[in-house]
Amino acid sequence: MLLYVDTLSTVALYEQIRNQIVIGIASGNLAVGESLPSVRRLAADLSINLHTVNKAYQMLADEGYVLMDRRKGAIIASNQQRNDQFDAFLHQKLSLIAAEGICHDMDEHAFLTMCKKGYDAVMKGNDAYE
């Protein structure tokens, strides 16, 4: 899986990395047990500060998407089980996205259609930002 960052984006670099890895896991492009590049290697490949990559990896570990091993580095974890805490987290995120759509004059049908297209794209293994 190729990762890239947009230094002109308003999204922080560590969030861009985190988001692309989560999408890679969900789409099957990153398999359970697969190792991610070392922090130093990915930082060098992306020409960014290693602390930025470390922050992304730590965020992924805190959220349960990767396991950190001193010898093996960051490894893709097993899929997590859905629970009430995750449902509340997702509801909060979706509510904000819906509000942003409403502020841009998006109706419910257009919003739900876009959600479905995004879900389908991830399930088909398409790139995160296509």
NORNOR-V291556 format. One record per residue. N is the residue number from 0. RES is the residue in one letter. PSI is psi in whole degrees, 0 to 359 (* if undefined). OMEGA is omega in degrees with one decimal (999 if undefined). NEAR is the number of other C-alpha atoms within 10 Angstrom. Layout:
# NORNOR-V291556
n=N res=RES psi=PSI omega=OMEGA near=NEAR
n=N res=RES psi=PSI omega=OMEGA near=NEAR
This chain:
# NORNOR-V291556
n=0 res=M psi=129 omega=177.9 near=10
n=1 res=L psi=132 omega=175.4 near=8
n=2 res=L psi=147 omega=174.8 near=15
n=3 res=Y psi=157 omega=178.2 near=13
n=4 res=V psi=148 omega=177.3 near=17
n=5 res=D psi=104 omega=-176.7 near=10
n=6 res=T psi=346 omega=178.8 near=11
n=7 res=L psi=353 omega=-178.8 near=8
n=8 res=S psi=153 omega=174.3 near=9
n=9 res=T psi=349 omega=177.5 near=8
n=10 res=V psi=129 omega=-179.1 near=11
n=11 res=A psi=147 omega=-177.8 near=15
n=12 res=L psi=318 omega=-179.6 near=21
n=13 res=Y psi=326 omega=177.3 near=19
n=14 res=E psi=324 omega=176.8 near=18
n=15 res=Q psi=316 omega=178.7 near=19
n=16 res=I psi=311 omega=179.8 near=20
n=17 res=R psi=312 omega=-176.9 near=21
n=18 res=N psi=318 omega=-179.6 near=15
n=19 res=Q psi=324 omega=178.4 near=19
n=20 res=I psi=318 omega=177.4 near=25
n=21 res=V psi=316 omega=178.5 near=19
n=22 res=I psi=321 omega=177.3 near=20
n=23 res=G psi=321 omega=177.4 near=22
n=24 res=I psi=311 omega=-177.1 near=22
n=25 res=A psi=324 omega=-177.2 near=17
n=26 res=S psi=350 omega=-178.4 near=20
n=27 res=G psi=1 omega=177.2 near=14
n=28 res=N psi=339 omega=174.2 near=18
n=29 res=L psi=121 omega=-174.5 near=18
n=30 res=A psi=153 omega=175.1 near=16
n=31 res=V psi=132 omega=179.6 near=15
n=32 res=G psi=349 omega=179.6 near=13
n=33 res=E psi=140 omega=178.3 near=13
n=34 res=S psi=139 omega=172.3 near=17
n=35 res=L psi=161 omega=175.9 near=18
n=36 res=P psi=154 omega=176.4 near=14
n=37 res=S psi=159 omega=178.8 near=16
n=38 res=V psi=312 omega=-179.1 near=20
n=39 res=R psi=317 omega=-178.7 near=15
n=40 res=R psi=312 omega=-178.7 near=13
n=41 res=L psi=319 omega=177.7 near=19
n=42 res=A psi=316 omega=178.9 near=17
n=43 res=A psi=315 omega=-179.4 near=13
n=44 res=D psi=323 omega=-178.0 near=12
n=45 res=L psi=355 omega=-177.7 near=14
n=46 res=S psi=48 omega=177.2 near=10
n=47 res=I psi=170 omega=-178.8 near=16
n=48 res=N psi=138 omega=-179.3 near=14
n=49 res=L psi=334 omega=177.2 near=17
n=50 res=H psi=331 omega=177.1 near=13
n=51 res=T psi=314 omega=178.0 near=17
n=52 res=V psi=318 omega=178.9 near=24
n=53 res=N psi=319 omega=179.1 near=17
n=54 res=K psi=319 omega=178.2 near=17
n=55 res=A psi=314 omega=-179.5 near=22
n=56 res=Y psi=320 omega=-180.0 near=27
n=57 res=Q psi=322 omega=177.4 near=19
n=58 res=M psi=315 omega=178.4 near=16
n=59 res=L psi=321 omega=178.3 near=23
n=60 res=A psi=316 omega=179.5 near=17
n=61 res=D psi=326 omega=-179.4 near=12
n=62 res=E psi=354 omega=176.6 near=11
n=63 res=G psi=9 omega=-179.7 near=15
n=64 res=Y psi=331 omega=177.9 near=22
n=65 res=V psi=157 omega=173.1 near=27
n=66 res=L psi=139 omega=179.2 near=20
n=67 res=M psi=128 omega=179.2 near=18
n=68 res=D psi=131 omega=-177.2 near=9
n=69 res=R psi=323 omega=-177.2 near=6
n=70 res=R psi=321 omega=-173.9 near=6
n=71 res=K psi=347 omega=-179.3 near=12
n=72 res=G psi=214 omega=-178.6 near=15
n=73 res=A psi=127 omega=-177.4 near=23
n=74 res=I psi=136 omega=179.4 near=21
n=75 res=I psi=127 omega=-178.8 near=22
n=76 res=A psi=166 omega=174.3 near=19
n=77 res=S psi=154 omega=177.0 near=14
n=78 res=N psi=140 omega=179.8 near=13
n=79 res=Q psi=155 omega=176.5 near=10
n=80 res=Q psi=142 omega=176.3 near=6
n=81 res=R psi=140 omega=178.5 near=8
n=82 res=N psi=177 omega=-177.7 near=8
n=83 res=D psi=323 omega=-179.5 near=8
n=84 res=Q psi=316 omega=177.8 near=9
n=85 res=F psi=318 omega=178.7 near=12
n=86 res=D psi=318 omega=179.0 near=11
n=87 res=A psi=318 omega=178.2 near=11
n=88 res=F psi=312 omega=-179.0 near=10
n=89 res=L psi=320 omega=177.9 near=12
n=90 res=H psi=317 omega=179.5 near=12
n=91 res=Q psi=315 omega=179.8 near=12
n=92 res=K psi=315 omega=-179.4 near=12
n=93 res=L psi=325 omega=177.9 near=13
n=94 res=S psi=318 omega=178.3 near=11
n=95 res=L psi=316 omega=179.2 near=12
n=96 res=I psi=319 omega=177.1 near=13
n=97 res=A psi=317 omega=179.2 near=18
n=98 res=A psi=319 omega=178.4 near=13
n=99 res=E psi=320 omega=176.7 near=12
n=100 res=G psi=316 omega=178.7 near=15
n=101 res=I psi=317 omega=178.3 near=13
n=102 res=C psi=338 omega=177.8 near=10
n=103 res=H psi=25 omega=173.4 near=9
n=104 res=D psi=34 omega=177.6 near=10
n=105 res=M psi=130 omega=178.1 near=14
n=106 res=D psi=172 omega=-175.4 near=12
n=107 res=E psi=316 omega=-178.8 near=12
n=108 res=H psi=314 omega=179.5 near=9
n=109 res=A psi=320 omega=179.3 near=12
n=110 res=F psi=311 omega=-179.0 near=15
n=111 res=L psi=324 omega=176.6 near=13
n=112 res=T psi=317 omega=179.6 near=11
n=113 res=M psi=320 omega=176.3 near=12
n=114 res=C psi=315 omega=-179.8 near=14
n=115 res=K psi=318 omega=178.9 near=11
n=116 res=K psi=319 omega=178.1 near=12
n=117 res=G psi=315 omega=178.5 near=16
n=118 res=Y psi=313 omega=-179.4 near=13
n=119 res=D psi=320 omega=-179.7 near=13
n=120 res=A psi=316 omega=179.0 near=17
n=121 res=V psi=316 omega=-178.2 near=18
n=122 res=M psi=332 omega=178.5 near=14
n=123 res=K psi=357 omega=178.2 near=13
n=124 res=G psi=19 omega=178.9 near=15
n=125 res=N psi=159 omega=180.0 near=15
n=126 res=D psi=148 omega=-175.8 near=16
n=127 res=A psi=329 omega=-170.8 near=16
n=128 res=Y psi=27 omega=177.5 near=8
n=129 res=E psi=* omega=999 near=6
